[in-house]
């Protein structure tokens, strides 16, 4: 498909449609390239309407060099605002790297006004963080490390159980898949922040933390449910979440066959990344990180002594089980409900506060709220995580009173539901064709009956 440079977004018709959104293969590198063409950053880094040359700051960046290396030539306004809670520190450094004013308006619908919802909430949260218990992040570190140890012990044990009984082997593989999904989701806590060895644990599942730093942290988190949300476009054409009047019946049937897609998500991601690296698609190169997933079957085979082909089968079954759980939990975390805003719907405003937009794109699961283990291993407290992605999951529960009080001030709400209702709502979104009018919903305060609030 040849991209149309003049195409516009449906929900925000004044903005350009992502240039390579519908071009195969859909890769993070392709997404970055489109932004480099459309963001008006002039080969450097754009923040709001200013152009900066951060080249000399790359190796000094407290969050690691990768964030700036990946985003050179793009508009990083959303990342800058949401990844620096104590924004005064980062903002004080910018004048040193200022080059010029941008020539074109931003290709983004989001605002960060000083008296707006998000900026004022961020100030309150920055003050609240000073009162949190010291060393609170250690809780997440301990859980993640324990999950890793359990997985390393259990994986060869699972192979040994296959030699004893098919029933024991199948049951242990299922448990191992659950354990791997928990480890993978907890590792997600780390690739949002400064570089850490724990972020590499994400690759054990077959996914790539580096790829997800783009598709998840830079795209989905910052441009949630818009045309620029790579996590939505990468699932197409298999699963089509965007509401379209002409959505074909086969796409709507995704509400029933999505578990099959989820089973192969991590394997598909691993194969695609290796293939792109071998073929040098979009400049992708193979690295040592691509070998991380294959350490596990070697470890299982070496310790257990199980026949190698059978070990590989057990490993693949574990990966697929983990993938299914990971995707089901992830896509019911809040953004794929049929009552949420998606590209194709009518937004509240032509240009909207970024924080308000986040609330319009999420229905939180009350089952997991505030429970640290569930939050860390099941994408819990997801609304707060999206608003403040660099915070540790152990810190989020302390911010609920601040957020809820702030929502009252701005006459908005953090919507909550249950996991079961979120699963049903996820299927309804795959079926949904009719666009929602969020301007009308705000005006009439139309509240869906299966959603309650805390």
MARKOLRO-671562 format. One record per residue (C-alpha): residue number from 1; residue in three letters; chain; x, y, z. Coordinates in steps of 0.5 Angstrom, whole numbers, always signed. Layout:
<pts>
    nr   rest   kette       u       v       w
   NUM    ALA       A       X       Y       Z
...
</pts>
This chain:
<pts>
    nr   rest   kette       u       v       w
     1    UNK       A      +0      +0      +0
     2    UNK       A      +3      +7      -2
     3    UNK       A      +2     +12      +4
     4    UNK       A      -2     +18      +2
     5    UNK       A      +2     +24      +5
     6    UNK       A      -5     +29      +5
     7    UNK       A      -9     +24      +9
     8    UNK       A     -12     +26     +15
     9    UNK       A     -14     +23     +22
    10    UNK       A     -21     +22     +23
    11    UNK       A     -22     +24     +30
    12    UNK       A     -17     +30     +29
    13    UNK       A     -18     +32     +22
    14    UNK       A     -13     +38     +22
    15    UNK       A      -8     +33     +24
    16    UNK       A      -4     +29     +19
    17    UNK       A      -5     +21     +19
    18    UNK       A      +1     +17     +21
    19    UNK       A      +5     +16     +14
    20    UNK       A      +7      +9     +14
    21    UNK       A      +1      +6     +19
    22    UNK       A      -2      +2     +14
    23    UNK       A      +4      -1     +11
    24    UNK       A      +7      -8     +12
    25    UNK       A     +11     -10     +16
    26    UNK       A      +9      -5     +21
    27    UNK       A     +15      -4     +26
    28    UNK       A     +17      +1     +31
    29    UNK       A     +23      +3     +26
    30    UNK       A     +17      +5     +21
    31    UNK       A     +13      +9     +26
    32    UNK       A     +19     +13     +28
    33    UNK       A     +21     +14     +21
    34    UNK       A     +14     +17     +20
    35    UNK       A     +14     +22     +26
    36    UNK       A     +21     +24     +23
    37    UNK       A     +18     +26     +17
    38    UNK       A     +11     +29     +20
    39    UNK       A     +13     +32     +27
    40    UNK       A     +17     +38     +24
    41    UNK       A     +23     +37     +29
    42    UNK       A     +28     +38     +23
    43    UNK       A     +32     +32     +25
    44    UNK       A     +33     +34     +32
    45    UNK       A     +29     +34     +38
    46    UNK       A     +22     +38     +38
    47    UNK       A     +19     +40     +45
    48    UNK       A     +12     +44     +44
    49    UNK       A     +14     +49     +39
    50    UNK       A     +22     +49     +40
    51    UNK       A     +27     +45     +37
    52    UNK       A     +33     +43     +41
    53    UNK       A     +40     +39     +39
    54    UNK       A     +40     +34     +45
    55    UNK       A     +46     +31     +42
    56    UNK       A     +51     +33     +47
    57    UNK       A     +46     +31     +52
    58    UNK       A     +45     +23     +50
    59    UNK       A     +50     +20     +54
    60    UNK       A     +49     +24     +60
    61    UNK       A     +41     +23     +60
    62    UNK       A     +39     +20     +67
    63    UNK       A     +34     +15     +64
    64    UNK       A     +39     +12     +59
    65    UNK       A     +42     +14     +52
    66    UNK       A     +37     +10     +48
    67    UNK       A     +31     +14     +50
    68    UNK       A     +34     +20     +46
    69    UNK       A     +37     +16     +41
    70    UNK       A     +31     +13     +39
    71    UNK       A     +27     +19     +38
    72    UNK       A     +32     +24     +35
    73    UNK       A     +28     +28     +29
    74    UNK       A     +21     +27     +33
    75    UNK       A     +17     +31     +37
    76    UNK       A     +18     +29     +44
    77    UNK       A     +13     +33     +48
    78    UNK       A      +9     +28     +51
    79    UNK       A     +15     +24     +53
    80    UNK       A     +18     +30     +56
    81    UNK       A     +12     +32     +60
    82    UNK       A     +10     +25     +63
    83    UNK       A     +17     +22     +64
    84    UNK       A     +19     +28     +68
    85    UNK       A     +15     +29     +74
    86    UNK       A     +20     +34     +77
    87    UNK       A     +19     +38     +71
    88    UNK       A     +23     +44     +73
    89    UNK       A     +29     +40     +73
    90    UNK       A     +29     +38     +66
    91    UNK       A     +26     +45     +64
    92    UNK       A     +32     +48     +67
    93    UNK       A     +37     +44     +62
    94    UNK       A     +33     +46     +56
    95    UNK       A     +36     +53     +54
    96    UNK       A     +43     +50     +54
    97    UNK       A     +40     +46     +48
    98    UNK       A     +35     +51     +45
    99    UNK       A     +36     +52     +37
   100    UNK       A     +30     +55     +34
   101    UNK       A     +23     +56     +34
   102    UNK       A     +19     +50     +30
   103    UNK       A     +17     +52     +23
   104    UNK       A     +10     +48     +23
   105    UNK       A      +5     +47     +29
   106    UNK       A      +5     +40     +32
   107    UNK       A      +2     +34     +29
   108    UNK       A      -1     +32     +36
   109    UNK       A      -8     +34     +39
   110    UNK       A      -5     +34     +46
   111    UNK       A      -4     +40     +50
   112    UNK       A      +0     +41     +57
   113    UNK       A      -3     +48     +60
   114    UNK       A      +0     +50     +66
   115    UNK       A      -7     +51     +69
   116    UNK       A      -9     +45     +66
   117    UNK       A     -11     +38     +69
   118    UNK       A      -5     +34     +67
   119    UNK       A      +0     +40     +69
   120    UNK       A      -3     +41     +76
   121    UNK       A      -4     +34     +78
   122    UNK       A      +3     +33     +76
   123    UNK       A      +5     +38     +81
   124    UNK       A      +1     +35     +87
   125    UNK       A      +4     +28     +85
   126    UNK       A     +11     +31     +86
   127    UNK       A      +9     +33     +93
   128    UNK       A      +6     +27     +95
   129    UNK       A     +12     +23     +92
   130    UNK       A     +16     +26     +98
   131    UNK       A     +12     +23    +103
   132    UNK       A     +12     +16    +101
   133    UNK       A     +16     +11    +105
   134    UNK       A     +23     +10    +103
   135    UNK       A     +25      +4     +99
   136    UNK       A     +18      +3     +97
   137    UNK       A     +21      +1     +90
   138    UNK       A     +25      -5     +93
   139    UNK       A     +18      -9     +94
   140    UNK       A     +18      -9     +86
   141    UNK       A     +25     -11     +86
   142    UNK       A     +24     -17     +91
   143    UNK       A     +18     -19     +87
   144    UNK       A     +21     -19     +80
   145    UNK       A     +27     -23     +83
   146    UNK       A     +23     -28     +86
   147    UNK       A     +19     -29     +80
   148    UNK       A     +26     -30     +76
   149    UNK       A     +29     -35     +81
   150    UNK       A     +22     -39     +81
   151    UNK       A     +22     -39     +74
   152    UNK       A     +29     -42     +73
   153    UNK       A     +28     -47     +78
   154    UNK       A     +21     -49     +75
   155    UNK       A     +23     -49     +68
   156    UNK       A     +28     -56     +68
   157    UNK       A     +23     -59     +73
   158    UNK       A     +17     -58     +68
   159    UNK       A     +21     -62     +63
   160    UNK       A     +23     -67     +68
   161    UNK       A     +15     -68     +70
   162    UNK       A     +14     -70     +63
   163    UNK       A     +18     -76     +63
   164    UNK       A     +14     -78     +69
   165    UNK       A      +7     -77     +67
   166    UNK       A      +3     -73     +61
   167    UNK       A      -2     -70     +66
   168    UNK       A      +4     -68     +71
   169    UNK       A      +8     -65     +65
   170    UNK       A      +2     -61     +62
   171    UNK       A      +0     -58     +69
   172    UNK       A      +7     -56     +70
   173    UNK       A      +7     -53     +63
   174    UNK       A      +1     -49     +65
   175    UNK       A      +4     -47     +71
   176    UNK       A     +10     -45     +68
   177    UNK       A      +7     -41     +63
   178    UNK       A      +3     -37     +68
   179    UNK       A     +10     -36     +72
   180    UNK       A     +13     -33     +66
   181    UNK       A      +7     -28     +64
   182    UNK       A      +8     -26     +71
   183    UNK       A     +15     -25     +70
   184    UNK       A     +14     -21     +64
   185    UNK       A      +9     -16     +66
   186    UNK       A     +13     -15     +72
   187    UNK       A     +19     -13     +68
   188    UNK       A     +15      -8     +64
   189    UNK       A     +15      -4     +70
   190    UNK       A     +23      -3     +69
   191    UNK       A     +23      -1     +61
   192    UNK       A     +19      +5     +62
   193    UNK       A     +25      +8     +67
   194    UNK       A     +32      +9     +67
   195    UNK       A     +36      +3     +64
   196    UNK       A     +36      -3     +69
   197    UNK       A     +38     -11     +68
   198    UNK       A     +31     -13     +70
   199    UNK       A     +28     -10     +64
   200    UNK       A     +32     -15     +60
   201    UNK       A     +28     -20     +63
   202    UNK       A     +22     -18     +59
   203    UNK       A     +26     -21     +53
   204    UNK       A     +25     -28     +56
   205    UNK       A     +18     -29     +54
   206    UNK       A     +20     -28     +46
   207    UNK       A     +18     -20     +46
   208    UNK       A     +23     -15     +46
   209    UNK       A     +24      -9     +51
   210    UNK       A     +27      -5     +46
   211    UNK       A     +22      -6     +41
   212    UNK       A     +17      -5     +46
   213    UNK       A     +20      +2     +49
   214    UNK       A     +18      +5     +42
   215    UNK       A     +11      +1     +41
   216    UNK       A      +9      +1     +48
   217    UNK       A     +12      +7     +52
   218    UNK       A     +13     +12     +46
   219    UNK       A      +7     +10     +42
   220    UNK       A      +2      +7     +46
   221    UNK       A      +3     +11     +52
   222    UNK       A      +4     +18     +49
   223    UNK       A      -2     +17     +44
   224    UNK       A      -7     +12     +47
   225    UNK       A     -12     +10     +42
   226    UNK       A     -11     +15     +37
   227    UNK       A      -8     +14     +30
   228    UNK       A      -1     +14     +33
   229    UNK       A      -2      +8     +37
   230    UNK       A      +2      +3     +34
   231    UNK       A      +0      -2     +39
   232    UNK       A      -7      -2     +35
   233    UNK       A      -4      -2     +28
   234    UNK       A      +1      -8     +29
   235    UNK       A      -5     -12     +31
   236    UNK       A      -9     -11     +24
   237    UNK       A     -11     -14     +20
   238    UNK       A     -12     -20     +25
   239    UNK       A     -16     -15     +30
   240    UNK       A     -19      -9     +29
   241    UNK       A     -20      -5     +35
   242    UNK       A     -22      +2     +31
   243    UNK       A     -29      +3     +30
   244    UNK       A     -31      +4     +23
   245    UNK       A     -38      +4     +19
   246    UNK       A     -35      -1     +14
   247    UNK       A     -32      -6     +19
   248    UNK       A     -32     -13     +15
   249    UNK       A     -36     -18     +19
   250    UNK       A     -29     -22     +19
   251    UNK       A     -26     -17     +23
   252    UNK       A     -32     -17     +28
   253    UNK       A     -31     -24     +29
   254    UNK       A     -25     -22     +32
   255    UNK       A     -29     -22     +38
   256    UNK       A     -29     -30     +38
   257    UNK       A     -22     -32     +35
   258    UNK       A     -18     -27     +39
   259    UNK       A     -15     -32     +44
   260    UNK       A     -12     -36     +38
   261    UNK       A      -8     -29     +36
   262    UNK       A      -6     -28     +43
   263    UNK       A      -3     -35     +43
   264    UNK       A      +2     -33     +38
   265    UNK       A      +3     -26     +39
   266    UNK       A     +10     -27     +43
   267    UNK       A     +12     -32     +38
   268    UNK       A     +10     -28     +32
   269    UNK       A     +14     -22     +35
   270    UNK       A     +20     -26     +36
   271    UNK       A     +20     -29     +29
   272    UNK       A     +19     -22     +26
   273    UNK       A     +24     -18     +30
   274    UNK       A     +29     -24     +28
   275    UNK       A     +27     -23     +21
   276    UNK       A     +27     -16     +20
   277    UNK       A     +34     -16     +23
   278    UNK       A     +37     -21     +18
   279    UNK       A     +34     -18     +12
   280    UNK       A     +36     -11     +15
   281    UNK       A     +29      -8     +14
   282    UNK       A     +28      -1     +16
   283    UNK       A     +35      -1     +19
   284    UNK       A     +34      -6     +24
   285    UNK       A     +40     -10     +26
   286    UNK       A     +41     -17     +30
   287    UNK       A     +44     -16     +37
   288    UNK       A     +45     -20     +43
   289    UNK       A     +39     -19     +46
   290    UNK       A     +35     -23     +41
   291    UNK       A     +39     -29     +44
   292    UNK       A     +36     -28     +51
   293    UNK       A     +29     -32     +49
   294    UNK       A     +34     -38     +47
   295    UNK       A     +37     -39     +53
   296    UNK       A     +31     -42     +57
   297    UNK       A     +31     -48     +53
   298    UNK       A     +38     -49     +53
   299    UNK       A     +38     -48     +61
   300    UNK       A     +32     -53     +61
   301    UNK       A     +35     -58     +57
   302    UNK       A     +42     -58     +60
   303    UNK       A     +39     -59     +67
   304    UNK       A     +33     -64     +66
   305    UNK       A     +37     -68     +60
   306    UNK       A     +30     -69     +57
   307    UNK       A     +30     -70     +49
   308    UNK       A     +32     -64     +46
   309    UNK       A     +26     -64     +41
   310    UNK       A     +21     -65     +47
   311    UNK       A     +25     -60     +51
   312    UNK       A     +23     -55     +45
   313    UNK       A     +16     -57     +45
   314    UNK       A     +15     -56     +52
   315    UNK       A     +19     -49     +52
   316    UNK       A     +14     -47     +46
   317    UNK       A      +8     -49     +50
   318    UNK       A     +10     -45     +56
   319    UNK       A     +12     -39     +51
   320    UNK       A      +5     -39     +48
   321    UNK       A      +1     -40     +55
   322    UNK       A      +5     -34     +57
   323    UNK       A      +3     -30     +51
   324    UNK       A      -4     -32     +52
   325    UNK       A      -5     -29     +59
   326    UNK       A      +0     -23     +58
   327    UNK       A      -5     -21     +52
   328    UNK       A     -11     -22     +55
   329    UNK       A      -9     -19     +62
   330    UNK       A      -6     -13     +58
   331    UNK       A     -12     -12     +53
   332    UNK       A     -17     -12     +59
   333    UNK       A     -12      -7     +63
   334    UNK       A     -17      -1     +61
   335    UNK       A     -16      +1     +54
   336    UNK       A     -20      -3     +50
   337    UNK       A     -27      -2     +53
   338    UNK       A     -32      -1     +48
   339    UNK       A     -34      +6     +52
   340    UNK       A     -27      +9     +51
   341    UNK       A     -25     +14     +46
   342    UNK       A     -21     +11     +40
   343    UNK       A     -19     +14     +33
   344    UNK       A     -26     +15     +29
   345    UNK       A     -29     +17     +35
   346    UNK       A     -31     +25     +36
   347    UNK       A     -26     +27     +42
   348    UNK       A     -28     +32     +47
   349    UNK       A     -25     +38     +44
   350    UNK       A     -21     +39     +38
   351    UNK       A     -15     +40     +42
   352    UNK       A     -15     +36     +49
   353    UNK       A     -11     +36     +55
   354    UNK       A      -7     +30     +55
   355    UNK       A      -9     +28     +62
   356    UNK       A     -16     +28     +61
   357    UNK       A     -15     +24     +54
   358    UNK       A     -12     +19     +58
   359    UNK       A     -18     +18     +63
   360    UNK       A     -22     +18     +56
   361    UNK       A     -18     +12     +54
   362    UNK       A     -19      +7     +60
   363    UNK       A     -23      +4     +65
   364    UNK       A     -19      +1     +71
   365    UNK       A     -20      -6     +74
   366    UNK       A     -22      -5     +81
   367    UNK       A     -20     -12     +82
   368    UNK       A     -13     -11     +82
   369    UNK       A     -13      -3     +85
   370    UNK       A      -8      -2     +90
   371    UNK       A      -6     -10     +91
   372    UNK       A      +2      -9     +90
   373    UNK       A      +3     -16     +87
   374    UNK       A      -3     -16     +82
   375    UNK       A      -1      -9     +80
   376    UNK       A      +6     -11     +78
   377    UNK       A      +4     -18     +75
   378    UNK       A      -3     -16     +72
   379    UNK       A      -2      -9     +69
   380    UNK       A      -6      -6     +75
   381    UNK       A      -7      +1     +77
   382    UNK       A      -6      +2     +70
   383    UNK       A      -9      +9     +70
   384    UNK       A      -4     +12     +74
   385    UNK       A      +1      +8     +71
   386    UNK       A      -1     +11     +64
   387    UNK       A      -1     +18     +67
   388    UNK       A      +6     +17     +71
   389    UNK       A      +9     +12     +67
   390    UNK       A     +16     +12     +70
   391    UNK       A     +14     +11     +77
   392    UNK       A     +15      +4     +80
   393    UNK       A      +8      +0     +81
   394    UNK       A      +9      +0     +88
   395    UNK       A      +8      +7     +89
   396    UNK       A      +2      +8     +85
   397    UNK       A      -3      +6     +90
   398    UNK       A      -1     +12     +95
   399    UNK       A      -3     +17     +89
   400    UNK       A     -11     +15     +89
   401    UNK       A     -13     +20     +94
   402    UNK       A      -9     +25     +90
   403    UNK       A     -12     +23     +83
   404    UNK       A     -19     +22     +85
   405    UNK       A     -20     +29     +89
   406    UNK       A     -16     +32     +83
   407    UNK       A     -22     +29     +78
   408    UNK       A     -27     +32     +82
   409    UNK       A     -24     +39     +81
   410    UNK       A     -24     +38     +74
   411    UNK       A     -31     +35     +74
   412    UNK       A     -28     +28     +71
   413    UNK       A     -28     +21     +73
   414    UNK       A     -23     +15     +74
   415    UNK       A     -28     +10     +71
   416    UNK       A     -27      +3     +74
   417    UNK       A     -30      -4     +72
   418    UNK       A     -29     -11     +74
   419    UNK       A     -24     -16     +70
   420    UNK       A     -30     -20     +68
   421    UNK       A     -34     -14     +65
   422    UNK       A     -27     -11     +62
   423    UNK       A     -27     -18     +58
   424    UNK       A     -34     -17     +55
   425    UNK       A     -33     -10     +54
   426    UNK       A     -26     -12     +50
   427    UNK       A     -30     -16     +45
   428    UNK       A     -35     -11     +44
   429    UNK       A     -30      -6     +42
   430    UNK       A     -28     -11     +37
   431    UNK       A     -35     -11     +34
   432    UNK       A     -36      -4     +35
   433    UNK       A     -37      +0     +28
   434    UNK       A     -41      +6     +31
   435    UNK       A     -37     +12     +33
   436    UNK       A     -38     +15     +40
   437    UNK       A     -39     +22     +41
   438    UNK       A     -35     +24     +47
   439    UNK       A     -37     +32     +47
   440    UNK       A     -44     +29     +47
   441    UNK       A     -42     +24     +53
   442    UNK       A     -39     +30     +57
   443    UNK       A     -45     +34     +56
   444    UNK       A     -50     +29     +58
   445    UNK       A     -46     +26     +63
   446    UNK       A     -48     +19     +60
   447    UNK       A     -45     +13     +64
   448    UNK       A     -45      +6     +62
   449    UNK       A     -49      +2     +67
   450    UNK       A     -43      -4     +68
   451    UNK       A     -38      +2     +70
   452    UNK       A     -38      +4     +77
   453    UNK       A     -33      +9     +80
   454    UNK       A     -29     +10     +86
</pts>
